Amino acid sequence: MTSRTPLDCVLALLRAIEGGGGAAEIAPFLAEGYTLSEAPHLLAPAGATRNRDEALAGAEAAHEVVSGQRFAVRRTTCEGNRVVVEAEWSATLLMDLPHWDAGELIRARVASVFEVRDGRVVSQDSYDCYVTPPPG
């Protein structure tokens, strides 16, 4: 993977997630010291910070929560090893969550800042803004 640019690495990671990738499929893109920091959002009001093992466990567990994840990348910005991605994320829910029922499409506008070294993501800071269904 080291021949890929940082942007290529990040986009390949997103495509692996879209392809239904679990821990085994995502692991090659994440460095051993990887950290994920999520700013507070609707589903994690306090935000969250996860290490590589916790992020991989989350990728594996995602199969029970959502299917058909998609990232419609709207804009990317690269500076050295830093990649910023703005995207529209969507997935179909497999279980009920606050604000949504199983079978519904869940959507979020996301901005993520990735740091890439030697062809692997070493950190990711994510800012997710979920679109809630209108009150009904």
Disulfide bonds with the S-S distance in Angstrom:
none
